Amino acid sequence: MLLLVSSLNAQLQKSNLIFSSLPTRWDESLPLGNGMLGAMVWQKNDHLRFSLDCATLWDERPMKDLHRNEFSFAWVEEQYQKNNYAAVQKYFDAPYDREPAPSKIPGAALEFNTSGFGKVVSANLDISNALCTVTWASGAELKTFVDANQQLGWFSFSNSKDSIALQLIAPAYGGKASAGGDVVGGDDLSRLGYEQGIVARMPHEIVYKQKGWGGFYYTVKVKWWYTKAHALEGVWTIIAKGEDSKTYNDAGPHAYAVQFAAHANWWKNYWSRSSIEVPDTIINKQWYLEQYKFGATSRKGAPPISLQAIWTADNGRLPPWKGDFHHDLNTQMSYWPGYTANHLEESSVFTDYLNANKNNYKRYTELYFKVKGLNVPGVTTLDGTEMGGWIQYALSPTAGAWLAQHFYWQWKYSMDENFLKTKAYPWFKDVATYLENITRIDANGHRVLPLSSSPEIHDNSRDAWFTTSTNYDLSLMKYVFEKAGEMAVAAGDQTNASHYQKIRAQFESFALSTKNELMFAKGHAYESSHRHFSHAMAIFPLGLYQWKNEVDRPVMKATIDLLDKIGPANWCGYSYAWLGNLKARVADGEGAQKALNIFAKAFCAGNSFHLNGDQTKEGYSTFTYRPFTLEGNFAFASGVQEMLLQSYQGYVQIFPAVPASWKNVSFDKLRTEGAFIVSAKKENGQVKTVTIKAEKDGTLLLQNPFDVNNKYVVSAQSATQKKPDQRNMLCFECKKGAIVTLRVK
């Protein structure tokens, strides 16, 4: 155990952010967070700056002009048939680009005049305990963290001879509004129309109160004191309307060290959940940084990860794409890695949030689609209300179906029967009801949507609607009824299980080219580079095509080969991360490594933030801009995990997509479907040990991880080995707590 802890500590230390100077851009800052509060540490001009944020800071005014009488899917279909689609774009798409809100909004900034400290000689983020340390040539040192257990941020300056001037800087909400309309770069804050908030300064405290829209307001507070050693310590918080500030009021001298110890212990427990070690140092470091960001942005009691989560832009503007919840890829990707990485508590934040907003989603479903059941807007506010945008995706007929996968994963990786019965299966039933109601039976006897789309093919034009089912929508509908049937059986609901199986059979086959490549839809092949691999959903993440099936392999390989052939001209960073997952699903370790390596090198800032465009300008994409969003980061982590461990095909695979060059690779306590915790080590190209722990009663089916010529020893506690039905498989009937260990003789 000591060896494992030592190895993990070494991996964390190698993955720290270490700079010889403070970053001078907000999106290259040192990021801190606890899911609710966030801070970015950087230098603006000659001042040390903390950009402060809170996940619940939102302007939630209704999107202007969106909810007209025309707000219905049937009306959209009617205009499509009339070739009057410009009216749809005017009423539904344009408000998102034109209006500044609803939107995530920034908090404030805390600045320290450190000009007397001399030059910064180091600025580091220790991800093992989420502590940022900055050191100056004079010997002055800052240590700061966002408390893992309380809604507070802490700072401590030492070795400073002089007092340190600090000020709280309010975002520039006031002033004359610009013309606006820059969704990607971020709209002008002044367009929100707020009266500029008041900053009140007391001897050892500063308080800033800002009124927002519709009675919303928030308060930012910072206070400080000097210790006996003449060190400056302080604490800050952001209080949204109605939130308690007791923890802030109680914070005072001598609290910093106590709170840091508790904070560090939280992170120690977090890191104990899983670890990896791969020989590609770029990929290895990036994976740990993604795990750090996941722990910093997804916490019980806080909203889930939005486009930028708790790191809203600090550039005098609104965040890119309003910092909202995009459910046409972004939120889904952000939670891809949590399950295998054994962070189910953090992953459950997403399903908790979705479940809490069900009534709002049902309101939207009945209002827009005019049917019962459950769908989710593709672009939403904090409380799940629709915001408009390109409606093929912002008001997609299948967004709720994609989100359903996270309920399935949360159940399958935990095997939590209560979660199945109270959250997962009810979600699937409601989505299935909606899909059954919204679809029609065509002349060929197939169940189809009135209009279908494939994100974000043809952008928001009329051509972005298809009159035949796209592979994207088709895969999601097939997935929902297949998994709803599985859940119904597990829940003892055989009547619905049979019904779902019947509906599942009514969907047509996927559209394939003559070369077995998945198309967007019939007559619409993948012929030009595009950032969103929506046509390949059935491969990953949905897993409807499986590498174990000989009949599936040609389709999987041809589809992915075509992505390589067409090339990455119009890819974003998340495209490379997605490609890494796809490559891993076809056992292409070299291809997965290449895609993920490019993502980390070309599409991320020095602090690991995903900037969407190719920052190297070396031809990895024609997109060279830099709007920061998080989904690519977490999709990357998922890709690494897919290389190391897979379980979606009904059995556990150890190192299913590891490059031949990775002779020495290991992972500890990754999680599989069926609630098994797996650790494995490969040395000199050979699997040496595998340990699997069962969290629940169940059958463990394991693909034999050893080379055919290797003899191995099996040790099983509370597990009975059985003869498997399949070749090259090992089968164990496990009781809760069972441990199965395999090692080479």
N, C-alpha and C positions, 0 to 999 in steps of 0.2 A: 504493500500500500504506500509506503514512504517513497518507493521508486516511482510509482505512478504520479504521486503529488509533485515530486521533484520534476518529472518530465513535463507535466502540465504547466508548472511555474516557468519552466524554461521556454515553452512554446508561447506563453503569454508575454514574457519579457521580450522575446524576439519580434513580437507583433505590435509592440507599443509604437505610438506616434512620437517620433523624436526629431525635433527641428533645432537648428542653430539660431533661429530667430523666430519671432512671432509672425504668423501669417498676416497678410495685410488685406485680405478679402474675407468677407463673412462666410462665403461658401468654401473656403479653405481652412476654416477655423478649427480649433480643438473642441469637439462636441461633447457636452455632458447632458444627462437627462435621467428622469425616473418615470417616463410615461406620461406624466402630467406637466411637469416643469422641464424646461430645457434652457441651456445656456451655450453660447458659442464664444470661445475665448480667442481674441485676435487683437491686432493693433490697428487703430485708425489714427492717421497722422502720427503724433508722438504720444498718444494716450493708449493705455491698456483698456480694452473694451470687452464687456460681457454683453452679448445680445441676449436679452431675456424673453422667454416665450412661455405660453401656457396652452395646453391642448384645447381648452374650452373657450378660448378667445375667438369668437365668431360673430360676424354680422349676419344674422339669419333672416333678414327681410325677404319677403317673397320675391322671386325673380319677376321683374316688371314685365307686363304684357304676355307672360307665359300662359296663364290660365284663362284663356279666352273661351268662348263657346266652342271654338274649333278644337279644343284640347281633347282629341280622341284618336285612337289608332284607326278607327273606321274612316274618319275624315281624312287622315293622311292617305289611306288606301284610295279613297275617292279622288283626291287631287292627283295621285300618281296615275290613276287610270285616265284622268282627263288631261294628262300632260301639263298640269298646272302646278308643278312642284315648287316654283319660285315662291308661291304663297306659303308653302310649308316652311321653307327656309326663313322667310320673313317673320313668321309668327313664332316659330319654335327654336330655330338655330341662332338667329341674330341677337336676341336679348343676352345670351351668355357672353358674346363678344362685346356687345355695346355697354352693358351695365357693369358697374364695378362690384356689385354685391347681388346675392349673398357671397360671402368669402371668409376665409380664415384671415385674421388680422394679427399684426405683431404686438408685442407687449411694450417693451421699452429697452433702453440700454443703460448700463452702469459703466461709467468711465472713471479711471484713476489717472491722475497726473503723475506719471513715473519718469518724466523727463530728467529728473535729478539723479536717477539710478544709473545712468550711463547706458551702454549698449546691452541689449538682451543677448545672453550667451547660450541659453538653452530654453526651449519650450517643449515640454513633454506631456503626453497623456499616458498614464499607466492604466491599461485596460483591466488589469487584475483587480483593481479596487476603484476604478473610475475616478482617479485623482489627477488633476492637472497641476503641473508644477512649472513655474517660470522663474528663471534666475537671471539677474543682471550683473554686469561687470563689477558693480560696487559691492556685491555680496548679498544684496537684497533678494529676498525670495518670496514668491507667492505660492500658496497651496489653496486650491479651490475644488469643491465638488458639489454636485446636486444630490441632496440626501436621498438615499434609496428607500428610506422608511417614512419620511415626512415631506410635506410640501414646502421645502426650504432649500435655499442654496447658501453655501457657506464659503467664506474666504478668510485667509490668514496671511498677513505679511510679517516677515521677520527680517532681522538684520538691517533695518532701515533706521538711519540716523535722524531723519526728518519726518515730520508729520506728512501724511499723504492726503492730498486733496481729492475728493471724489464728488461726482455729480450724477444725478439720475436724469437721463435725457429722454424726453417723450418723443414718440414718432410724430412726424410732421403731418398730422391730420388736418390742421387748419390751413388757411391760405386760399388763394385762387385756384380753382380746379382747372386742370388741363383738359384737352379734348378727349384723351384716354383711348381705350380700346385695344391696349396691348396685353393680350391674354397670356402669351408665352413669356414675355419679359416682365410682366407684372404691371398692373394699372397704377396710376398715381393715387396715393393714399388720400389726398385732399378731395378726390372725387366722391368719397364716402359721405361728405357733407357734415362731418362732425365739427362741433365747436371745440377748439383746442383745449385739452385738459390742463389742469392746474398742478404745478409741482410746488409743494410746500416744504421748506427746509427748516429743520430744528437743529439744535446744537449737535446731536448725535443720531439724527434720523432724518430721512427724506421720504415723503409720501407723494405719490402721483395718482390722481384719480381721473379717469377718462370715461366720459359718457359716450355710448355708442348709439345704435339704432334701437328704437322701440322700448326705451327704458333700460336697456342693458348698460351696465357699467362695469368697469374693473378697476382694481387698485393695485399699485405696485409699491412695495415698502422695502426700505433698506435701513438697517441700523448698525452701529458699530461701537466698539469700545477698545481700550488699550489694556493690555495685560501688564503684570508686574515686570515682565521682561521687555516692556515697551513695544511689544508686538501689537499690530493692529489686527483685530478680528471683527468679523461682521457676518450678518445674515440677511438674506433677501427673500421675498416671496411675491407671488402674484395671486390676488384674491379676486376671482370672478364673483359676480353678484350672487349673494346668498351663501357663499362659502365661508367656512369658519377660519379665523386667523389665530386661534388659541396657541398653536404650536409656535407661531412667530412671536406672539406676546410673551410666551414663556422662555423663549431663547435668550440667553445672556452670557456673561462671562463664565468661563470654565466649561461651557457646553460644547465647544468645537471638538475637543479631543474625544469626549464621550460619544458624540454623535458620529464622528468619523469611524470610531471602532465598530459601532453597530452597522454603519453603512458598508464598511469593508467586509464585515461578516456576511451581509446580504450577497455581495458580489462573489465571495468565496463559495457560498452555497450554489449560486447560479453557475459558476464555472465548473463545479463538481459534477454537473449533470452530464456533460459529454466533452470529448476532446478528440482531435485527430492529429496525425503527423504524416505529411506527404513530402516527397523530396523536392517538388517544385516550390521554391521558397516564396515566389510571388503569390501563388495560389494559396499556400499554407497561411501566409500572413493575412491575405485578404479575407480568408474564411474566418479567422479569429476576429478581425475587425467587424465583419458582418454580424457575428454572434454578439459582439459588444453592442453594436447599434440596435440589435433586436432586443437585448435586455434593457437598453436605455429608452426604447420607444414604445414597448408593449407591456403594460402592467395592469394587473387587476385594479378595477376602480377608475381607470382612465379610458378615454376613447381609444379605438384601435389606430393603427398606423395609417395616416392619410398621405398625400403626396410628399410632403416634407415633414410630417409629424410635428415634433416640438422644436423644429429648427426653421421657423418662418424667416423668410428673407429679411435682412437688415440693410436695406439699400434705399429706404425712403419710398418703397413701392409695395404693392400687394405681391404675394408670392406667385410664382408661375402657375398658371391654370387655377388661380384662386386658392391653392392649397387644399382643394376639396377631396372628397372621397370618390375616386374614379373606379367604378366596378366593371370596366371593360378590359381590365388587365392589371391595373396598378395595385389595388388592395389584395387581389388574389395572389399575385406574385409575392407580395410582401410577407404573406404567411405560408408560402411554400416550404420554407426550411424548418419551421418550428417543430413539426411532428417528428421527423427522423432525428433531429438534433436533441430530442428528449426534453423539449421545453413546452410541455403541454399546458402548463399554467399560463404562460405568456400567449400561447396560441389560442387559448380559450377566450381571451379578451375579444377576439374577432367574432366568434360565434355568440358570445354573451351580448355583444353590441347589436348584432343582427337580430337576435331573438328579442331583445328589448324593444326594437323598433318595428316589430311585426305588424302592429295595428296601423302604423303609419304607412307601411308598405301595402297593406291590404286596402287602405283608403285610396292610395294611388292606383292600384290595380283595377279597382272598380270604377274609379273616375276616368282613367285613360283607356283601359281595355274593355270596360263595360262587362266584365265577367267576375265571378267569384274565384277565390283562390289567392295565390300569393306570387307576385313578381316584385322586383326591386328596381328602382331607377338606376341607370348606369352611371349617373353623376348626381351626387347628393350633398346636402348640407350636413352639419353635425348631427341633427336629429333624424336624418334619413329622408328629408324632403327633396323632391326633384328640383333640378336647377336648369334644365334645358341644355342646349349645346347641340352638337351634331346628333340628331335624334335617332339615327340608326343604332347608335350606341348609348347615348344619354337616356333614351327611352326604349332601349332594346327589349324585344319580346322574350329574351332568354337570359337576362342578367341574373335573375334569381336562381336559375338553374346552375349557372357556374358557381355562384356563391354556395349552393347546396353542397358542393364537393367538400367544403371545409367542415361542414357538419358530419359528413361521412368520414372524413379523415380523423376528426376529433374522436369519433366513436371507435373506429377501427384500430387506432393506435393506442387507445386507452382501454377498450372493451368495457367501458362504463355503461352498465345496463340502465342506470337511472338517466344518464344523459341521452341514451338511445330513445327511451320511452317518453321523456319530457321535453326534449329539444330537437334531436336529430330527426327522428321519424316524423314528428308533427310538421317539421319544416318541409320534409320531402313530400308528405301527403298534401300539404297546401300548394306547393309548387306543381305537383302532379295534377291536382284539381284544376289549377289555372291553365296548364298546358293542354289538358284534355278539352277544356272549354274554349280556348282561343284557336285551336287547330281545327282543320276541316278535312273531310275525306274527298280526295280528288277523283277524277274520272278513272284512274288506274287503281283505285282502292287504297291509296297511300294517305297517311295522315300528314298534312302540310300546314304551314303558317300562311296567313293571308299575304304577308310580305316577309321576306327574309333578308338578312344582311350578314356581312362578314367583316368585323373590325380590322382595319379602318380602310377597307378597300373602296376606292373611288371617293374617298373622303365623305362629304355630305351631299353629294350630287344625287340627282334622280337615279343615276346608274348604280348608286350604292345599294339600292333595293333590288332584290332578285325575286322573280315570280316563281322560281323553283327553290326548293330548300337548299341553303348553303350547307357545306360540310360542317361549318361552325355551329349553326343552329341545330342541324341534324344530330351532331355528336352530343350536344348538351341535352337534347330531348331524349335521345336513346339512353344516355347515362342516367338521367333522373329516373326513368321508369325501370331500368335494370337495377339500380341501387335501392329504389323504393321497394321493389320486390324482395330484395335481399333483407332489407330492414323489416319488412312485414313478416317474413318468416321468423326472424330473430325475435320479434315482438309477439309472436303467436297469432298473427292476424292473417290466416291462410286465405280468407275470402279476398282481401285486397291484394295479396300476393299473386293470386291467379289473375285478378283484373289487371294489375300492372304488367304482368307477363303478356297478356293479350294486347294491351295498348302498345307495348314495346315492339311487338311483331308487325304492327301496322306501318312503321316507318320504313322508307325505302333504303336501298343500299347506298353507300357513299359513292359520290361521283369520282370516277377515276379516269385518268388519261389512258391512251393506248399503251403507255409505258408503265402503267400501274402507279402513277403518281396521284396523290390526293389533289383534287382541284378545289377551287373556291365553290363552284357549283357546276351543274351541267353546262357545257359550252364555255366555261370560264376557267381556263387553266392558270396556273402560276407562271406568268410569262415575264414579269418584271420585278425588280427588287422591291421589297416592302418590309417595313419595320415589324409588322404584326403578323405572326405565323398562325393566323386564325384558322386557316384551312387544315392545319396539322394538329388541332386540339385532340383528335381521337388518339394520337400517339402519346403526346404529353401536353397537358397534365392528366387527361382523362383515362389513359391506359386501356382504351377499348381495343386497340391493336396491341398485341403482346408478342414479344420476341420468341417466346416458347412455342408459338404456333407457326408451323411451317408455312401455312397459307398467308399469314400476316407479314412475314418477313420481306417478301418482295415489295409490298406497298410501303412499309416503313423505310426500307433502304432507299427505294426510288424517290420517295418524297423528300428525304433529307439530302440525298445526292443532288436533287434539283435545286435546293437552297444554295448549295455550294456552287453549282454551275451558274446560276443566275447572278450570284454574288451579292456583296453587302453594300452596294452604292447607297441605298436608302434605309439602311439599318440604323437603329439607335443602340445604345449600350445594352439595354435589356434584351435586344435581339440576340446578341452574342451569348448572354447568360441563358436565354431560352434554348439557343442552339446547343449549349453545353448539356442541358438536360435531355434534349432529343438525342444527341450523340450517345449519351450514356445508356439510353433505352435500347439502342441497337448494338451495345457492347463495343462501341468505338471509343476506347480510352484515349487514344492519341488525338482523335478529333475533338473530344470533350475538353481535353487539356488545352489544346490550341485555342478553342473558342473562349474558354474561361481566362486564359492567360492574356488574350487580346483585350478582353473586357477590363481586366485589372490594370493593364498598362496604358491603354489608350482612352478609356472612357471614364476614368476616375481622377479626382483631384488628389493631391498629396495626402489629404486627410481621409481618403477612401470614399468620399461622397461621389455618387454617380451623377455625371454631368450631361448625360444623354448623347452629346456629340463627341466626335473624334478629336481629342485634345492634342494629339500628336501631329495632326494634319498629314498623316502618312498614307492616306487612302483607305482606311478601314471603313469610312463612310463619307458621303458628301455632306452630312450634317456635321458641322464643326462649331455649332453654338454650345451654350453651357447652362441651360436651365437645370437646376438641381431637383431630382426626384429620387425616391428611395427604392422603388420596386426592383430596379436592376441589381441593386446590391444584394437583396435577399434572394432573388432568383439565382444569382451567382452561387450563394451558399447552398442552395438546393442542388445545383448542378454538381458541386463537389461531393455532396452526400450521395447522390445517385451513382456516382462513380464507385463509391465505397460499399454501398449497401442498398439492396432493393428487396421489396416484399410484395409488390402490387400484383404479382402473377399467382398468388396463392401459396408461395413458398419463399423462404429466405435465401437470398444469394449474397455470398460474401465476396467482395472485390469483383463485382460483375463487369466493370468497365475501367479497370486500372491499366494504364499504358505499360507495355513491356519494359520500358526503361525505369519504371518505378519498382526497383528491386526491394527496397525497404519502405514499408508503409504500414500504418496501424491506425486503429481508432478504438475509443473506449466509450462504452455506454451509449451508443446510438440505439434508436428505437425502431421497431418494425410494427407493421400491422399484426394484430393478435396480442399486442402488449408484451412483446419480448424485448429485453434489453441485451444488446449484443456488443461484445468486444472481440477484436481480432488483430492478429499481427502477422505480417509477411516479412521474412528475412531472406536475403539473397534470392529473391524471386519465388520463394516457396512459402505457402501458408504454414505457419508453425503452431499457432494456438487459436482457438475460438472458444469463447465462453458466452453462454446464453442463459439469462435469468427470466423466468416466467412471472409476470406480475399477476396473472389470472390463470385459472384453470383453462387448459386448451391444448390443441394438437399443434406441435411444432413440426413443420415439414421443412427440412433443410437440404438444399442442394449440396452434395458432398463437396466441400471446398478444397480437398486435397488432390494432388496429382495422382494419377492412377497407380503409379509405382511406389507411392509413399504409404507405409504402414502407419496406422494411427491408433491411439488409445481413446476410448470413450469412458467418461466418468459421469454418472447421472445420479443426482440427489432428488428424491421426490418426483422422479420421472421414469417412465417405463418405455424402453425402446421397442418399437414394433417394426414388422416387415412392411416397407412402403409399397404402394401400388405402382409407383413410377420408378424407372431405372435411374440410377445414380442419385437417389434421394435417401435421406436419413429421416426417420419418423420417431417422434417421442410423444407420449401422452403425459402431459405435465400437470402437476398440481400447482396451485398458487405458491410462489416461492421456490419452485424447482430450479435447480442449476444444472446445466449440461455443459460439460467441458470436453473439448476434443484437442488432442495435441499429437504432433508427429512423434513416433518412437525415437 
